[in-house]
Amino acid sequence: MYTNLNDFFDIYATALSNYDTKGMAFLYASPCIFISNEKSTVFSEPSQLEGLFNQGIGFYKQYGITNVVAELRSWRHITDKIIIAKLRWKYCDENNTLLYDCDYEYIIKADKHGKWKIEMAISINEKERMEAWLKNK
């Protein structure tokens, strides 16, 4: 298992900052689900996740997002192998200036090898925060 969740999300943030869609997809279980107010989407293959992440990377490149920081707000064990985590993502430019941030909750489970994998990602306010940032750009 990863030593702690900060390490896990630091790995995720590094993959985001490096536009590493395979690295991002590796952190997810298969299948997994993404939930927002607008929709719920199940991804049954890592390649489907990579497609979603590639869309995000295009947005990051277009708007100069080059550094992503994961701020673990809280977490708790549901069982010895399942954790729920609250996270704030901070999206920054090349000067580390905050462009926008958003909140997610994750359900994370240890796989059969003892590695953390994201089973469910819940977007709390990403769409609203992103739209507000773009409107004020």
N, C-alpha and C positions, 0 to 999 in steps of 0.2 A: 504494500500500500504506500501511497505517497506519504511522506512524513507529516504533512499537514495540508490543510486546504489552501493556505496562502501560497504554498509551493505549486499546487495544482493550478490555481488561477493565475499565478505568475507565468507558468508555462503557456496557458491559454492566451494571456495578454501578449506575450512574446510572439506567439504564432500570429495573432492578429496584427501586431505591429510589423511583422515581416511578411505579411500577405501570404502566409503558409496555410493554404486551405486543407491540405492533407493533414498537417499537424493539428489543426482545429478539429477536423472530423475524427481523428484518432481519440480525442478526449470524450467522445460520445458513444453511448451504447447503440447497438443496432438490434431492434428498432429503437427510436426515440421520438419524442413529441415536442413540438414548439407550440406554445399557447400565447395568444394575445387577446385583447378585447375583440379584435376583428375576426380571428379565425384560430383554428387548431389544425396543425399539420403533422402527420406522422411521416417519418423518414425511415424506410426499411432497409436502405442500402447506404453505405458511406459515400458512394458517388453522388447520391441525391443531395446529401448534406454539402458536399463540395460544390455542387451547383449553386445552392443557396449562398454559401460563403463567397463564391466567385462574384455573385451579384453585389454583395456587401463590399468586397474589395474594390470593385469598380467605382462604387460610391466614395470610398475612402480616398482613392487616388484622385478622383475628380475634384474633391473638396479639400485636398491637402491634409488629410488625417494620416499622420505618420507615426504617432505614438499612442498606444492604448494602455491605460493603467486600470488594474482591477483592484477595487477597494472592498475587501470582505467586511461587511457590516455586522453580520451575526451568523451563527450556525448552531444547529443542534442535531444530536443523534435521534433518529426515529427508532432505529434498531442498531445493533452492533455493526451492521453493514450498510445502513442507509442513513444519509444525512440530508437535511434541508438547509440550504445556504441562501443568505440574502447578500446581494452584491451590487455595488455601484460601479458602472463602467465609466471611465473618463477618457474622452476622445480629444487628443491634442494635436497641434500642428508641429512643424519641425523645430519651433522655438519652445516647445512644451507649454504653449499657451492653450488653456482649456477652451475648446470649441463648444462642446456640449457634453452632458453626462446623462445617464439613464440608469434605471434600476431593474434588476432581474432577481428572480428567485429560481433556484435550481434544486431538483431532487437528484441526488448523486448516490450511486450504489457501487460497492466493491464488486468487481467481476470475479470469475473463478480463479484468476491469477492474483487477486488481492489488489488490483489497480482500480482507482476511482474512475468511473464513467458516468457521464451525465445522461440520465434517463429522461428528464423533463426540464425544459427551459421555459420559464414563464416571464414574458415581457410585461413589466408593470407600467412603464410610461415611455418606452423608446420612441414610438411613433410621434407622440405629442411633443417630446423634447426635441426630436430631430426637426419636426416641422416648425417649431418655434425658433430654433436656431437658424434654419434656412430663411424664414420670413424676415429675421432681423439682420441677415448678412448684408 
